[in-house]
Amino acid sequence: MVRLIFALGVLLLLPHAGALQLGAAVSAWVRGEDAVYLGTEDGRILRYVPNEDRAELLWTLQPIERVTGPVQPKLFSLDAREGALLWVREGRRGFRVVERFAFGQEPEPVVGEELRLAVVAAWFDDEDGYVLVLLDGEVAWLDAAGRITRRLQVTRSAVGDADRRGRYLALGDEGGLVTLVDLEGGRIVAQSAAHRDKVLAVDLGERWLLSGGRDRRAAALRLATGESLRLKAEFFVYSVALDDEERLAAYTYDEQGTLRIVDLEARREQAREGGFVGVDRLLFWKDGCLLLASEQGWVKCWRWR
């Protein structure tokens, strides 16, 4: 019996068949033109090419000192633009640091710890500026020098997740509210109360806003009409993803590692498959590939069709 339990434990720790083992869980990722950029829990930033199933190391964050000794800083968000990355990482004194990384160079600070900002996520904005989402539900605009030029209080509850597409930004908070912000006008343009508990994931498209939460549901909001679709789940929805055509919605479905894909226009399930225990990140890639990232430290292209 002991041997059987041990064998089952080893199987759970093994990477999924056909997966690329990274050695640490993915803490943030962003899709680029020809690759996906990953940040790992052990402080590495990687360039991952799904079709070639390989990962190239771009940078390793320096360890930070704690009372118990040196630890690797966690990466909280990633954005990519024309040969550069923008990331939010843990600082030495516990506050968040925002850095810009041009490929082949060392990271340059955008927001230092001295500002004491609890940054959830950061994106490139316009030609030289940046947009930040803060933990307390505030959005801040920065110029090229890292100076705050504008602020907007979006929600009074802590932010669970945020996503940006073009000139719009979506925030999901601890109370279950999802808010859409017009970045150019600096104003709130839509809100959805589709969740009753903390919003854990959002994916913003041009036509749909997809979200998932601790209330065991995913929700899709049609931006043009305000129509909301409830997508059932049997456990916390840790990740959601829209495909490029914004017709398909994928999300984590239950505690046993089942993933579900739904056609939003036809209101019909397209796929439901189990066996992906530990998957907590989803991202549609090219050619019918749904990228999966697991808390066990592997990534995989699932060709679900």
ABEGO torsion letter per residue (X at the ends): XAAAAAAAAAAAABBBBGBBBAGBBBABBBBBAABBBBBBAAGBBBBBBAAAGBBBBABBBBBBBBAAEBBBBBBABBBBBGGBBBBBBBBAAGBBBBBBBBBGBBBBBABBAAAGBBBABBBBBEAABBBBBBAAGBBBBBBAAGBBABBBBABABBBABBBBBEABBBBBBAAGBBBBBBAAAGBBABBBAABABBBABBBBBAABBBBBBAAGBBBBBBAAAGBBBBBBBABBBABBBBBAAGABBBBBABAAGBBBBBBAAAGBBABBBBGBBGBABBBBBBGGBBBBBBAAGBBBBBBAX
